């Protein structure tokens, strides 16, 4: 055999071996499960602090009530929830504070509610909602015998769902 014939035969054998190996190679396969758990959540925020000034009255009458407002937002995937609010401490004697929250779509506002340390439901029937720019309004009243002063209270809002 000549070198050329030997080279040709070796090349042919190598090609056959390569094709056989390629044809018999197995694909590698792996599987995996991905589980996504959706849990209940409820998030509430308020946009700004509120400042209310009681500074007017008609002669012979108690001081006029004064109001201040801001906006609030809510996102929840829960059902039949409610928004409650409470003050960190009660208002001083002869002073009152009321709150009114605009309800998100599908929910119900309870209207004007007098605030104190006990949690009061302001909105009910909150279900699966994502809404911003809802109004929250506070109304303050001070009787004529309340000395000039600044009274600051922290309002805590809570969203609970069933």
C-alpha positions in Angstrom: 0.0 0.0 0.0 1.2 3.5 -0.8 1.3 6.3 1.7 -1.4 8.0 -0.2 -3.7 5.0 -0.1 -3.0 4.6 3.6 -3.7 8.2 4.3 -7.0 7.9 2.4 -8.1 4.8 4.3 -7.2 6.3 7.7 -9.1 9.5 6.9 -12.1 7.5 5.8 -12.0 5.4 8.9 -11.8 8.6 11.1 -14.8 10.2 9.3 -16.8 7.0 9.8 -15.8 6.8 13.5 -16.7 10.5 14.0 -20.1 10.2 12.3 -20.9 7.1 14.3 -20.0 8.9 17.6 -22.1 11.9 16.6 -25.1 9.8 15.7 -24.9 7.8 18.9 -24.4 10.7 21.3 -27.3 11.2 23.8 -28.9 14.5 24.6 -28.7 15.6 28.2 -32.1 16.6 29.6 -33.0 18.0 33.0 -36.3 19.0 34.5 -37.3 21.3 37.3 -40.5 22.5 39.0 -41.0 26.1 39.9 -43.6 26.8 42.6 -44.9 30.3 43.0 -46.7 31.0 46.3 -48.9 34.1 46.4 -49.5 35.2 49.9 -51.9 37.8 51.2 -50.6 41.3 51.6 -51.9 44.7 52.5 -49.9 48.0 52.3 -51.1 51.5 53.2 -49.4 54.8 53.0 -50.2 58.5 53.7 -48.7 61.2 51.6 -48.0 64.1 54.1 -48.5 65.3 57.6 -51.5 67.5 58.3 -51.5 70.9 60.0 -54.8 72.3 61.3 -55.3 75.8 62.8 -58.3 76.7 64.9 -58.3 80.5 64.8 -61.8 81.9 64.1 -65.1 82.3 65.8 -68.2 84.3 65.7 -68.9 86.6 68.6 -70.8 84.8 71.3 -70.0 81.3 69.8 -67.5 78.6 70.3 -64.5 78.6 67.9 -65.1 77.4 64.4 -64.0 73.9 63.5 -61.0 73.7 61.2 -60.0 71.1 58.7 -56.9 69.7 57.0 -56.4 67.0 54.5 -53.9 64.8 52.7 -54.1 61.7 50.5 -53.6 58.0 51.1 -52.9 54.9 49.0 -53.6 51.2 49.4 -52.6 48.0 47.7 -54.0 44.6 48.9 -55.0 41.3 47.5 -57.0 40.4 50.6 -60.8 40.2 50.8 -63.3 42.0 53.1 -60.7 44.0 54.9 -60.9 47.2 56.8 -58.8 50.3 57.5 -58.6 51.4 61.1 -56.9 54.4 62.7 -56.0 55.4 66.2 -54.2 58.2 67.9 -51.1 57.7 70.0 -52.9 59.5 72.9 -56.3 61.0 73.4 -57.0 64.6 72.6 -56.8 67.0 75.6 -60.0 67.9 77.4 -62.3 70.2 75.4 -60.6 69.3 72.1 -62.0 66.9 69.6 -60.6 65.4 66.3 -62.6 63.6 63.6 -61.3 61.7 60.6 -62.9 60.9 57.3 -61.3 58.6 54.7 -62.4 58.3 51.1 -63.0 54.6 50.3 -61.2 52.9 47.4 -63.2 51.2 44.7 -65.6 48.7 46.0 -65.1 49.6 49.7 -67.2 51.8 52.0 -66.2 54.8 54.0 -67.7 55.0 57.5 -67.9 58.8 57.3 -66.8 61.2 60.0 -65.4 59.3 63.0 -64.3 60.8 66.3 -60.7 59.8 67.0 -59.0 58.7 70.2 -56.5 56.0 71.3 -58.9 53.1 70.4 -58.6 51.9 66.8 -61.7 53.0 64.8 -62.8 51.5 61.5 -62.8 54.3 58.9 -63.2 52.1 55.8 -64.6 48.6 55.4 -65.2 46.0 52.7 -61.7 46.5 51.2 -61.0 43.8 48.6 -58.3 43.4 46.0 -57.5 47.0 45.3 -54.6 49.1 44.2 -55.4 52.8 44.4 -53.7 56.1 45.1 -54.7 59.7 45.7 -57.6 58.9 48.1 -58.6 61.8 50.4 -58.2 61.7 54.2 -59.6 64.7 56.1 -59.3 65.7 59.7 -61.5 68.1 61.5 -60.5 69.7 64.8 -62.6 71.4 67.4 -61.4 73.4 70.5 -63.7 74.9 73.0 -63.2 78.5 74.0 -61.6 77.5 77.4 -58.7 75.7 75.7 -55.5 77.7 76.1 -53.5 78.6 73.0 -51.2 75.6 72.3 -50.1 73.2 69.7 -51.3 69.6 70.1 -49.5 67.0 68.0 -50.9 63.4 67.7 -49.6 60.5 65.7 -52.2 58.6 63.7 -51.6 54.9 63.1 -53.4 53.4 60.2 -53.8 49.6 59.9 -55.2 47.5 57.1 -56.5 44.1 58.1 -58.1 41.5 55.8 -60.0 38.3 56.5 
